[in-house]
Amino acid sequence: MVVILLGPPGVGKGTQAAVLAQRPGWTHLSTGDLLREARRNGTELGTQAQAYMDAGQLVPDALILDLVQEKLGELPEGQHVLFDGFPRTLPQAEALGPVLGRLSRQVDRVLVLEAPAEVLVKRLSGRRTCGGCGRIYNIHFDPPAKEGVCDRCGASLTHRKDDREDTVAQRLEVYSRQTEPLIRYYEGSPAMLVRIQGDQPMEQVQADVKRGVEEAAA
């Protein structure tokens, strides 16, 4: 089974995908994680993606698809895949279909998390990332015990360039312009599209996401 989880930056795709991916037989495939790993490792793809991510722009389709195809090829046969925020554009979706087809796969369900823009700006601009273990905090909703220091490993927290308020606003504009047409694309596909309110309590969002996946598997 292949499930796609879509939604604007800050809506909670990564959190919900990580919970679902804990189930046996599932792989959580986040292109953001793949890009950051490539960047940390100093790969050519990571270096190219760095400038786009810092500017709050979407990484070009060719770079994303190269990483995704490589990852899919490493998975064991029969492994379920949960795409977190990919595809982001219509060309990516159109290119993903043939990639999946060559692996005898298809998109089975598309879940779209939604939330008001003001909620998303507050979530993202308040986010702080640990430079040591990678844990993410939010100064509004989930602050560390000591300001600027990770509770888990004691490393310093950083405010990523792409999480600053002006960049967040640009990221949301980019999402609206480039990604929302993708939702209309999947509304006309055999894979049922389900909309979920991402500003509900986390437990309720999790329950709605889980139900959407289980209905597709039934």
C-alpha positions as CSV (number, residue, x, y, z in Angstrom):
1,M,0.0,0.0,0.0
2,V,1.1,3.5,-0.8
3,V,-0.4,6.4,1.2
4,I,0.4,10.1,0.5
5,L,0.1,12.6,3.3
6,L,-0.3,16.2,2.0
7,G,-0.6,19.6,3.7
8,P,1.1,23.0,4.1
9,P,4.3,23.5,6.1
10,G,3.6,23.3,9.8
11,V,0.4,21.4,9.6
12,G,1.8,18.3,11.4
13,K,2.5,15.9,8.5
14,G,5.7,14.7,10.0
15,T,4.3,14.1,13.4
16,Q,1.3,12.1,12.2
17,A,3.4,10.2,9.6
18,A,6.0,9.2,12.3
19,V,3.2,7.7,14.5
20,L,1.7,5.7,11.6
21,A,5.1,4.5,10.5
22,Q,5.6,2.8,13.8
23,R,3.2,0.1,12.7
24,P,5.0,-3.1,11.4
25,G,5.6,-3.2,7.7
26,W,5.5,0.6,7.1
27,T,8.2,3.0,6.0
28,H,7.8,6.7,6.6
29,L,9.3,8.5,3.5
30,S,9.8,12.2,4.1
31,T,11.6,14.0,1.4
32,G,12.6,16.7,3.9
33,D,14.5,14.1,5.9
34,L,16.1,12.7,2.8
35,L,17.2,16.1,1.7
36,R,18.6,17.1,5.2
37,E,20.5,13.7,5.3
38,A,22.0,14.4,1.9
39,R,22.9,17.9,3.0
40,R,24.6,16.7,6.2
41,N,26.5,14.0,4.2
42,G,27.7,16.7,1.8
43,T,26.3,15.0,-1.3
44,E,25.8,16.8,-4.5
45,L,22.0,16.7,-4.2
46,G,22.2,18.0,-0.7
47,T,24.4,20.9,-1.7
48,Q,22.1,21.8,-4.6
49,A,19.0,21.7,-2.3
50,Q,20.5,23.8,0.4
51,A,20.0,27.1,-1.4
52,Y,16.3,26.4,-2.2
53,M,15.6,25.3,1.4
54,D,17.2,28.3,2.9
55,A,15.1,30.6,0.7
56,G,11.9,28.8,1.6
57,Q,11.4,27.6,-1.9
58,L,10.5,24.1,-3.1
59,V,13.4,22.0,-4.2
60,P,13.2,21.2,-8.0
61,D,11.3,18.1,-9.0
62,A,14.3,16.4,-10.6
63,L,16.3,16.5,-7.3
64,I,13.4,15.2,-5.3
65,L,12.5,12.4,-7.7
66,D,16.1,11.2,-7.7
67,L,16.1,10.8,-4.0
68,V,12.7,9.2,-3.9
69,Q,13.5,6.6,-6.6
70,E,16.7,5.6,-4.9
71,K,14.9,5.1,-1.6
72,L,12.0,3.1,-3.0
73,G,14.5,0.8,-4.7
74,E,16.1,0.0,-1.3
75,L,12.8,-1.1,0.3
76,P,11.9,-4.8,0.6
77,E,9.1,-6.2,-1.5
78,G,5.7,-5.7,0.1
79,Q,6.8,-2.9,2.4
80,H,4.0,-0.2,2.9
81,V,5.1,3.3,2.1
82,L,3.8,6.5,3.7
83,F,4.9,9.6,1.7
84,D,5.1,12.7,4.0
85,G,4.6,15.8,1.9
86,F,5.5,14.2,-1.4
87,P,4.6,14.7,-4.2
88,R,4.4,18.5,-3.7
89,T,3.7,19.5,-7.4
90,L,1.7,18.2,-10.3
91,P,4.7,17.2,-12.3
92,Q,6.0,15.3,-9.3
93,A,2.7,13.4,-9.0
94,E,2.7,12.6,-12.7
95,A,6.3,11.4,-12.5
96,L,5.7,9.3,-9.4
97,G,3.0,7.2,-11.1
98,P,5.4,5.5,-13.5
99,V,8.1,5.1,-10.8
100,L,5.5,3.2,-8.7
101,G,4.3,1.3,-11.7
102,R,7.7,-0.1,-12.4
103,L,7.7,-1.5,-8.8
104,S,4.2,-2.9,-9.2
105,R,2.8,-0.2,-6.8
106,Q,0.2,2.5,-7.0
107,V,-1.2,5.3,-4.8
108,D,-4.0,3.9,-2.6
109,R,-5.0,6.8,-0.5
110,V,-4.3,10.6,-0.3
111,L,-4.8,12.3,3.1
112,V,-4.7,16.1,3.2
113,L,-4.1,17.9,6.5
114,E,-5.4,21.5,6.6
115,A,-5.2,24.4,9.0
116,P,-5.6,28.2,9.0
117,A,-2.6,30.2,7.8
118,E,-2.2,32.1,11.1
119,V,-1.9,28.8,13.0
120,L,0.7,27.6,10.6
121,V,2.8,30.8,10.9
122,K,2.8,30.5,14.7
123,R,3.8,26.9,14.7
124,L,6.7,27.3,12.3
125,S,8.1,30.6,13.4
126,G,8.2,29.3,17.0
127,R,10.0,26.1,16.0
128,R,13.6,25.4,17.3
129,T,15.7,22.4,16.3
130,C,18.4,20.7,18.4
131,G,21.7,20.6,16.6
132,G,22.7,17.5,18.4
133,C,19.9,14.9,18.4
134,G,17.5,16.7,16.0
135,R,14.6,17.0,18.4
136,I,12.2,19.8,17.5
137,Y,10.7,22.2,20.1
138,N,8.2,25.1,19.8
139,I,8.6,28.1,22.1
140,H,4.8,28.6,22.1
141,F,3.5,25.0,22.5
142,D,6.4,22.8,23.5
143,P,9.3,24.8,24.9
144,P,12.5,23.3,26.4
145,A,13.0,23.4,30.2
146,K,15.9,25.8,29.7
147,E,15.7,28.4,26.9
148,G,17.8,27.5,23.9
149,V,19.0,24.2,25.3
150,C,17.8,20.7,24.4
151,D,16.2,18.7,27.3
152,R,17.4,15.4,25.8
153,C,21.1,16.0,25.0
154,G,22.0,19.5,26.2
155,A,23.0,20.8,22.7
156,S,22.0,24.3,21.6
157,L,18.8,24.9,19.8
158,T,18.8,26.7,16.5
159,H,16.2,28.7,14.6
160,R,16.3,27.5,11.0
161,K,16.3,30.1,8.3
162,D,13.3,28.5,6.7
163,D,11.4,28.8,10.0
164,R,11.7,32.5,10.3
165,E,8.4,34.4,10.0
166,D,9.1,36.2,6.6
167,T,10.3,32.9,5.1
168,V,7.4,31.0,6.6
169,A,5.0,33.4,4.8
170,Q,6.8,32.8,1.5
171,R,6.7,29.0,2.1
172,L,2.9,29.1,2.5
173,E,2.5,31.2,-0.6
174,V,4.6,28.7,-2.6
175,Y,2.5,25.9,-1.2
176,S,-0.7,27.6,-2.2
177,R,0.5,28.3,-5.7
178,Q,2.3,25.0,-6.5
179,T,0.8,22.3,-4.3
180,E,-2.9,23.0,-4.1
181,P,-3.4,22.1,-7.8
182,L,-2.0,18.7,-6.8
183,I,-5.0,18.2,-4.5
184,R,-7.4,18.7,-7.4
185,Y,-5.3,16.2,-9.4
186,Y,-5.8,13.5,-6.8
187,E,-9.5,14.3,-6.4
188,G,-9.9,13.0,-9.9
189,S,-7.8,9.9,-9.4
190,P,-8.9,6.4,-8.3
191,A,-7.1,6.9,-4.9
192,M,-9.7,8.4,-2.6
193,L,-8.7,11.8,-1.2
194,V,-9.6,12.5,2.4
195,R,-9.4,16.0,4.1
196,I,-8.5,16.2,7.8
197,Q,-8.5,19.3,10.0
198,G,-4.9,19.7,11.3
199,D,-5.7,22.2,14.0
200,Q,-7.7,19.8,16.1
201,P,-6.1,18.2,19.2
202,M,-3.2,16.0,18.1
203,E,-5.0,12.8,19.3
204,Q,-8.0,13.6,17.1
205,V,-5.9,14.3,14.1
206,Q,-4.0,11.0,14.7
207,A,-7.3,9.1,14.9
208,D,-8.6,10.7,11.7
209,V,-5.4,9.8,9.9
210,K,-5.4,6.3,11.2
211,R,-9.0,5.8,10.1
212,G,-8.3,7.1,6.6
213,V,-5.4,4.6,6.2
214,E,-7.4,1.6,7.6
215,E,-10.4,2.4,5.3
216,A,-8.1,2.2,2.3
217,A,-6.7,-1.2,3.5
218,A,-10.2,-2.6,4.0
